[in-house]
Amino acid sequence: MTVNQQTVEETKQQIRGLVNEIAALAKSGATAEEFYPEFLQRIVTALAATGGAVWLLDEDRQLKLQYQINAEPTILAAEGEDSERHRRLIRRAANTGQSLLIPPYSGTTDGDAEGNPTRWLLVLAPLKHDGNADGLVEVFQRPDTAPETQKGYVRFLQQMCELAAEWLRSQKLRLFTDRQVLWQQADSFARAAHESLDLKETAYIVANEGRRLVGCDRVSIAIKRGRKCRVQAISGQDTIENRSNIVTALNRLATRVVAAGEPLWHDGTTEDLPPQIEEALEEYVDLSYGRNIAVLPLREPHRGAPQEQGAAGQVDRDNAHRGEVIGALIVEQIESDLPPEIFRARVDLVYEHGTRAIANSLSHSNLFLMPVWQTLGKTSSLFKGRLLPKTVAVLVVLLALILGLIFIPLELQLEAEGKLEPLARREIFAPVDGEVLEVLVDHGSAVAAGDPLVRLRNRQFEVEMTELLGQIETTTAELARVKGVLTVAHRTLEPNELKQLQGEGLEFQVRLDGLRKKAELLEARDEQLTIRAPIAGTVVSWDVEKTLRSRPITTGQTLLEVADLSQPLYLEVEMPDKRMGHLDRRLAEFDAPTLPVRYVLATHPDEPMWAELPRKEVQLRAQVNTEHGSTVKMRAIPDREELERRTPRPGAKVIANVQCGKRASGFVLFHEVYEWLCKFLF
């Protein structure tokens, strides 16, 4: 084999390898950014061309450059005669779906001139599948090749474009699948967003479903109240802590963006932002760690106005939403990473449906007396169909109940707690300070008036009495000495000495009389150390010996209680002060000297009994009770025969109801509820 044949074989082998690589690349799941450079580079290498370009038709059937290698700047310029001629040429080739060889510097000269303004041979092959043109591949080749070789370039490029068409087909299928999923999500989002007219519920739906549709990390909804915005819903959170730092910062950011009226798209830089927004944005980013943040003012859509159409026949959002600002949509990317064009497109979709749903909910919520109308609307179904007879029956029952509460009288009874106390009872107090020396009685002991109950000991009294007795003895001895001198030496003393002794005797006598009177007072105080029963009766205090023995006692301390159990009992009732108004009105209206009282014993709750409450037995001053608050004490006289049949113990608890006359049953049953409402609400 000659050298030339060997070179040709190696070249063919290299081309076959490149073709296999292109075929494998077309079947791979490579993205457009990965596929076009690899695809075009291998074509240029296989054809030993100078360069090339890949052009695709967009939705408006305009060719867009996807990738190029060594393309001349004149054909890529946005403006210029050469670029326009070249653009017409490749547009015609792409639309007709034909492969072409265009010599250098060739073309037409008519009104729509087209041609090849470069010094290269242009090899053009269309990209199409299923008869639909998607674009073309352009190769810049040397023009000094044989015609057969040039035709080989065309055939090879057509074959490569057929392989690329498989990749385009898979990309379109993937795009259609993604769009189908996106539209399903958008349809689900739209239906959920417009499902409710409750503002808070709608805000949470837009936030949670919007986050799922966009594919971001967090979506928040803020509603404008006055001049400030307040976050109403945050995706993924059931409740919002308005006092937290991050929510406060988000409220401030939304308020300032809404005040500016322009959307904020933050991608990490804060250039060209007003200082107020920049400050609020930096504060929030420091707390939330968001990389990309979009804050879009929600504007009230124009209702009933014709919607302006954009260039592609779609609704122009900027013109469709020029109403009053009602809140803000905040979308954040913290860890997620979406391409900017996809991120903005999906945010716009959430904005379109979300702003209308929130505007409708806000308008619905702001209607006058809306809760009342909602309640009436829900109850209207009760008056239709089979429910009408039941509803009428219930209404009749309610009406009868209301009329009964108004026109049927009941006895107004003021309830109070109390206890049974004997008429003859005394609490025994300590008359002086001391120490209990002896307890002479116990619980249940019968005593007569004057019987000793407790003996006390006061050591200070003993010391004072001892000192006093010593002073009395000393003074008595001195007085006896003076009298003895006066008796023996009366005649021998000088007049001055006699008068002096008589004066000393008189002084000692006066002092002795004073000491004896003081001793009598101390003896009387000592008598008080024996505490006696003031009345005849029974000791009702419990465990007196254990409670008092050998314990220090102060003046006025209660030691025990004696009651005459043979005497009748009375009711000592403590009426809460809040009920005394009704009792006072009854006493003013009722001329009888007593009011009837119905009561029950705690030991016999099923046996009501009666008592009489005299007017004079109602205390004139309220007192503070640790359990019931401010109360007024009163004494009622029970029916003695009725009470004695039940043999209650003194101090037994009773529940008394003072009868205050007939009043409307509704007032009797609910007057305390009405009074509570007046006190704490009205």
Protein Blocks (a to p, Z undefined) as FASTA:
>chain_A
ZZklmmmmmmmmmmmmmmmmmmmmmmmccdfklmmmmmmmmmmmmnopabdcdddddfko
pacdfbdchiafklmpmbdjklmmmmmmmmmmmmnopacdddehiacfbfklcddfbfbd
cddddddeehiafbdcdddddfkbcfklmmmmmmmmmmmmmmmmmmmmmmmmmmmmmmmm
mmmmmmmmmmmmmmpccfklmmmmmmmmmmmmnopabdcddddehjbccdfbdghiabdc
fkbmklmmmmmmmmmmmmnopacddehiaghiafklmmmmmmmmmmnopabdcddddddd
dehiacdddfkopacfklmmmcccfbdcddddfkbccdfklmmmmmmmmmmmmmmmmmmm
mmmmmpghklmmmmmmmmmmmmgcjllmmmmmmmmmmmmmmmmmmmmccddddddddddd
dfbdcddddfbgcddfbdcbdehiacdehiafbdcddfklmmmmmmmmmmmmmmmmmmmm
mmmmmmmmmmmpcfklmmmmmmmmmmmmmmmmmmmmmmmmmmmmmmmmpccdfbgcddfb
ghkllmmgopacdehiafbdcddfkbccdddddddfklmmmmmmmmmmpmbfbdcddddd
fklmmlccdddddfklpcfbdcddfklopaddddddddfklmmmnopaehiacdddddeb
jadfklmmmmmmmmmmmmmmZZ
